[in-house]
Amino acid sequence: MGPTMRAVAYTGLDGPNDFQLIDEPVPTPAKGEVLIRVSRVGVNAADKILLDTGFNLFTGQPSAQISGSVIPGGEVVGVREDTGQRVVALCGAGGYAEWVAVSAARVYPVPDHVDDTDALTLMASGLTAWFLYEAAHVAPGESVVITGAAGALGSIAVQLGVCRGAGRVIALASTPKKRQFAQDLGAHAVTDSSAERLAGRLVEANDGAPVDVVFDMVGGKVFEEARAALAPFGRLVVFGTASGDSPTLETVSLAFGSHSVTGVWLPNFVDAGLAGPALDKLFELHGRGEVRTQEGPLFDLEHAREAQDALADRNTFGKVQIDVTTR
Ligand SMILES: NC(=O)c1ccc[n+]([C@@H]2O[C@H](COP(=O)([O-])OP(=O)(O)OC[C@H]3O[C@@H](n4cnc5c(N)ncnc54)[C@H](OP(=O)(O)O)[C@@H]3O)[C@@H](O)[C@H]2O)c1
């Protein structure tokens, strides 16, 4: 048997409670893949959704977001020296492991001025935030509502709004501390996401005018209320459904405001070859201090379940990550 590694496998139907730390063979990269010595793993709400729907039973392992180093040549036997280029990658699944084989087309080099933790946040959260703006064609001067604005992704979306010249960045968050955080990052207005009459509050936060763009990761009532606050030609981009409530839409209602509702799923943008230039731009903005990352809670592989629980508890700031280098 060749070299083995530690990995988290998913062995049942009870979500992260069924995570199990196992030893398994280091993967052998197929043609077109590179082998990565993983340093950090991104913990994502989508992992939980995939666990809940049983998807990860087929892949056996959760998570898709990693940073680490590439092993030159792809030959694994006996290789334990980490001498390659530092990278971030979006793998299909199986990221909770010491080594991962990933399609070379989904691997991006990381410049020296960005550490592994920040690089992972900029890839997983920053890139998605970037493509929200692209999908909505946000023009300078337009108003943008950002849900989950104090989260890893939302906090970058707030800063990108400022960088890209949004007329008004309106941040939604559930606690005063989170709202203060979003304001410190440059949001022009903050609103309690759990407040009654949210549509009216969004219009108030936009100086009495309906809003141009909404980025929604919550669904349910927040989606309905935010949509009711849209101006003519308004765009709503869906990128998650944290409330677990995915609303149905009466399509004819879109016609009355000339509204668009669209979606963003990061792997689609990665596979279309759009991620590399956007990530370089994010690394540049980060280097200039225009897009800051907030360090989130860091767990080790043994505590992958606690990492998922931390995300579900809704009390985290910054990207929840797993440090795969500790034993
Ligand atoms: N579409 C894509 O390609 C893509 C890529 C990456 C991430 N995502 C999604 O983007 C979202 C944010 O990711 P993240 O890494 O920024 O996570 P995060 O740091 O945990 O932030 C998520 C935020 O969601 C809000 N939230 C959590 N549970 C909620 C609930 N039940 N109802 C309403 N709001 C809730 C919380 O804000 P409040 O407490 O202030 O409401 C929290 O700050 C997730 O839903 C994730 O699945 C999508």
The ligand as an SDF file (V2000), in Angstrom:
LIG
                    3D

 48 52  0  0  0  0  0  0  0  0999 V2000
  -23.4940   30.6260   -4.5680 N   0  0  0  0  0  0  0  0  0  0  0  0
  -22.2360   30.3390   -4.3190 C   0  0  0  0  0  0  0  0  0  0  0  0
  -21.4570   29.9790   -5.2040 O   0  0  0  0  0  0  0  0  0  0  0  0
  -21.7380   30.4740   -2.9180 C   0  0  0  0  0  0  0  0  0  0  0  0
  -20.3580   30.4200   -2.6270 C   0  0  0  0  0  0  0  0  0  0  0  0
  -19.9540   30.5830   -1.3030 C   0  0  0  0  0  0  0  0  0  0  0  0
  -20.9070   30.7770   -0.3150 C   0  0  0  0  0  0  0  0  0  0  0  0
  -22.2150   30.8000   -0.6430 N   0  0  0  0  0  0  0  0  0  0  0  0
  -23.2730   31.0240    0.3460 C   0  0  0  0  0  0  0  0  0  0  0  0
  -23.0990   32.3110    0.8470 O   0  0  0  0  0  0  0  0  0  0  0  0
  -23.5990   32.3770    2.1560 C   0  0  0  0  0  0  0  0  0  0  0  0
  -22.6020   33.1110    3.0180 C   0  0  0  0  0  0  0  0  0  0  0  0
  -21.4410   32.3410    3.1560 O   0  0  0  0  0  0  0  0  0  0  0  0
  -20.3400   32.8100    4.2040 P   0  0  0  0  0  0  0  0  0  0  0  0
  -19.1350   31.9780    3.9400 O   0  0  0  0  0  0  0  0  0  0  0  0
  -20.2260   34.2810    4.2050 O   0  0  0  0  0  0  0  0  0  0  0  0
  -20.9770   32.3470    5.5650 O   0  0  0  0  0  0  0  0  0  0  0  0
  -20.9180   33.0500    7.0040 P   0  0  0  0  0  0  0  0  0  0  0  0
  -19.6220   33.7520    7.1920 O   0  0  0  0  0  0  0  0  0  0  0  0
  -21.2940   32.0230    7.9640 O   0  0  0  0  0  0  0  0  0  0  0  0
  -22.0540   34.1520    6.9280 O   0  0  0  0  0  0  0  0  0  0  0  0
  -23.3230   33.7730    6.7490 C   0  0  0  0  0  0  0  0  0  0  0  0
  -24.2670   34.8200    7.2990 C   0  0  0  0  0  0  0  0  0  0  0  0
  -25.5370   34.2560    7.0290 O   0  0  0  0  0  0  0  0  0  0  0  0
  -26.4400   34.7180    7.9510 C   0  0  0  0  0  0  0  0  0  0  0  0
  -27.2470   33.5730    8.3710 N   0  0  0  0  0  0  0  0  0  0  0  0
  -26.8450   32.4270    8.8660 C   0  0  0  0  0  0  0  0  0  0  0  0
  -27.9030   31.6240    9.1330 N   0  0  0  0  0  0  0  0  0  0  0  0
  -28.9730   32.3070    8.7810 C   0  0  0  0  0  0  0  0  0  0  0  0
  -30.3400   32.0340    8.8100 C   0  0  0  0  0  0  0  0  0  0  0  0
  -30.8070   30.8740    9.2490 N   0  0  0  0  0  0  0  0  0  0  0  0
  -31.1590   32.9650    8.3890 N   0  0  0  0  0  0  0  0  0  0  0  0
  -30.6740   34.1160    7.9440 C   0  0  0  0  0  0  0  0  0  0  0  0
  -29.3850   34.4110    7.8610 N   0  0  0  0  0  0  0  0  0  0  0  0
  -28.5400   33.5390    8.2950 C   0  0  0  0  0  0  0  0  0  0  0  0
  -25.6770   35.2620    9.1160 C   0  0  0  0  0  0  0  0  0  0  0  0
  -25.8870   36.6360    9.1480 O   0  0  0  0  0  0  0  0  0  0  0  0
  -26.9650   37.2980   10.1050 P   0  0  0  0  0  0  0  0  0  0  0  0
  -26.9220   36.5730   11.4170 O   0  0  0  0  0  0  0  0  0  0  0  0
  -26.4810   38.6920   10.1920 O   0  0  0  0  0  0  0  0  0  0  0  0
  -28.2670   37.1620    9.3940 O   0  0  0  0  0  0  0  0  0  0  0  0
  -24.2220   35.0160    8.7890 C   0  0  0  0  0  0  0  0  0  0  0  0
  -23.3950   36.1110    9.1320 O   0  0  0  0  0  0  0  0  0  0  0  0
  -23.9010   30.9470    2.5770 C   0  0  0  0  0  0  0  0  0  0  0  0
  -25.2850   30.7320    2.4770 O   0  0  0  0  0  0  0  0  0  0  0  0
  -23.1650   30.1110    1.5400 C   0  0  0  0  0  0  0  0  0  0  0  0
  -23.7980   28.8840    1.3030 O   0  0  0  0  0  0  0  0  0  0  0  0
  -22.6570   30.6680   -1.9110 C   0  0  0  0  0  0  0  0  0  0  0  0
  1  2  1  0
  2  3  2  0
  2  4  1  0
  4  5  1  0
  4 48  2  0
  5  6  2  0
  6  7  1  0
  7  8  2  0
  8  9  1  0
  8 48  1  0
  9 10  1  0
  9 46  1  0
 10 11  1  0
 11 12  1  0
 11 44  1  0
 12 13  1  0
 13 14  1  0
 14 15  2  0
 14 16  1  0
 14 17  1  0
 17 18  1  0
 18 19  2  0
 18 20  1  0
 18 21  1  0
 21 22  1  0
 22 23  1  0
 23 24  1  0
 23 42  1  0
 24 25  1  0
 25 26  1  0
 25 36  1  0
 26 27  1  0
 26 35  1  0
 27 28  2  0
 28 29  1  0
 29 30  1  0
 29 35  2  0
 30 31  1  0
 30 32  2  0
 32 33  1  0
 33 34  2  0
 34 35  1  0
 36 37  1  0
 36 42  1  0
 37 38  1  0
 38 39  2  0
 38 40  1  0
 38 41  1  0
 42 43  1  0
 44 45  1  0
 44 46  1  0
 46 47  1  0
M  CHG  2   8   1  16  -1
M  END
$$$$
